[in-house]
Amino acid sequence: MVPKGKFVRPAEPNELVPENYFAQIRVEDFFTSEAPLEIDLGCGDGKFTLEMAEHHPDRNFLAVERLLGRVRKVCRGADKRGLENLRVLRLETLYTLEWLLPENSVDRLHLLCPDPWPKAKHHRRRLFQKPFLDAVVRVLKPGGELLFKTDHDEYFEWSEEHLTDYQGLERLDWPDDAFFYPKTDFQIQWEAEGKKLQGLRARKPL
Ligand SMILES: C[S@@+](CC[C@H](N)C(=O)[O-])C[C@H]1O[C@@H](n2cnc3c(N)ncnc32)[C@H](O)[C@@H]1O
């Protein structure tokens, strides 16, 4: 017989493991102090989130990622830097926004270089469409922002169209020098290959 609990994976340092994945969490319970909350959706190896958390000790950051190896890497990075304001959640992005997080709880959402699903038959898998935008509006505080970047021109146009057609978010300008915004791992890789990233910035109305 297998001893009870044998296959439960121990949490990594800085990992946010909800006690119950079917109930909303109070995100502030997982941080040492209450502060504005920013979320990096699909954080990859975490360069962006780690730099943001270091740069903004007065804000809390939640990195969401579905791949365990990447979650572990970001957790180790946060631990090494002694970051009390960064937690990592191993979960699916849309589920997190639709079910786990409370309404009106997030100040900024970052969606950086998500999978573009270039083939037409896979477009329905793209995140940037109505169910995602509904979930974004659900979790953002009034005045909260969604920041999105992609290197994929056609996905950028698709996302721009979906944002324009969507009633619940106002588009904002996003000049390069608007605020501190470190490059992500994928951005560095793609810029080295000569690809240019395009961004969208939108706000939930006050
Ligand atoms: C192309 S990478 C970009 C990583 C990072 N944002 C960057 O720009 O360097 C996309 C990341 O999102 C993660 N991902 C893809 N779909 C996801 C989902 N539905 N939920 C959570 N993470 C997801 C992937 O595992 C991967 O690490």
The ligand as an SDF file (V2000), in Angstrom:
LIG
                    3D

 27 29  0  0  0  0  0  0  0  0999 V2000
    6.4910   31.9980  -25.0310 C   0  0  0  0  0  0  0  0  0  0  0  0
    6.6750   31.8170  -23.3200 S   0  0  0  0  0  0  0  0  0  0  0  0
    6.8620   33.4940  -22.7270 C   0  0  0  0  0  0  0  0  0  0  0  0
    7.4640   33.5470  -21.3380 C   0  0  0  0  0  0  0  0  0  0  0  0
    7.6670   34.9400  -20.7460 C   0  0  0  0  0  0  0  0  0  0  0  0
    6.4200   35.6630  -20.5860 N   0  0  0  0  0  0  0  0  0  0  0  0
    8.6250   35.7350  -21.6060 C   0  0  0  0  0  0  0  0  0  0  0  0
    8.1540   36.6430  -22.3290 O   0  0  0  0  0  0  0  0  0  0  0  0
    9.8280   35.4500  -21.5540 O   0  0  0  0  0  0  0  0  0  0  0  0
    5.0150   31.4470  -22.8120 C   0  0  0  0  0  0  0  0  0  0  0  0
    4.9780   30.9040  -21.3900 C   0  0  0  0  0  0  0  0  0  0  0  0
    3.6220   30.7920  -20.9760 O   0  0  0  0  0  0  0  0  0  0  0  0
    3.4230   29.5120  -20.3950 C   0  0  0  0  0  0  0  0  0  0  0  0
    2.0230   29.1840  -20.6700 N   0  0  0  0  0  0  0  0  0  0  0  0
    1.4760   28.9510  -21.8780 C   0  0  0  0  0  0  0  0  0  0  0  0
    0.1610   28.7550  -21.7620 N   0  0  0  0  0  0  0  0  0  0  0  0
   -0.1270   28.8760  -20.4380 C   0  0  0  0  0  0  0  0  0  0  0  0
   -1.3300   28.7860  -19.6850 C   0  0  0  0  0  0  0  0  0  0  0  0
   -2.4860   28.5460  -20.2980 N   0  0  0  0  0  0  0  0  0  0  0  0
   -1.2660   28.9500  -18.3590 N   0  0  0  0  0  0  0  0  0  0  0  0
   -0.0810   29.2090  -17.7370 C   0  0  0  0  0  0  0  0  0  0  0  0
    1.0960   29.3200  -18.4050 N   0  0  0  0  0  0  0  0  0  0  0  0
    1.0660   29.1450  -19.7270 C   0  0  0  0  0  0  0  0  0  0  0  0
    4.4050   28.5980  -21.0860 C   0  0  0  0  0  0  0  0  0  0  0  0
    4.7070   27.4490  -20.3180 O   0  0  0  0  0  0  0  0  0  0  0  0
    5.5900   29.5160  -21.2520 C   0  0  0  0  0  0  0  0  0  0  0  0
    6.4460   29.4840  -20.1330 O   0  0  0  0  0  0  0  0  0  0  0  0
  1  2  1  0
  2  3  1  0
  2 10  1  0
  3  4  1  0
  4  5  1  0
  5  6  1  0
  5  7  1  0
  7  8  2  0
  7  9  1  0
 10 11  1  0
 11 12  1  0
 11 26  1  0
 12 13  1  0
 13 14  1  0
 13 24  1  0
 14 15  1  0
 14 23  1  0
 15 16  2  0
 16 17  1  0
 17 18  1  0
 17 23  2  0
 18 19  1  0
 18 20  2  0
 20 21  1  0
 21 22  2  0
 22 23  1  0
 24 25  1  0
 24 26  1  0
 26 27  1  0
M  CHG  2   2   1   9  -1
M  END
$$$$
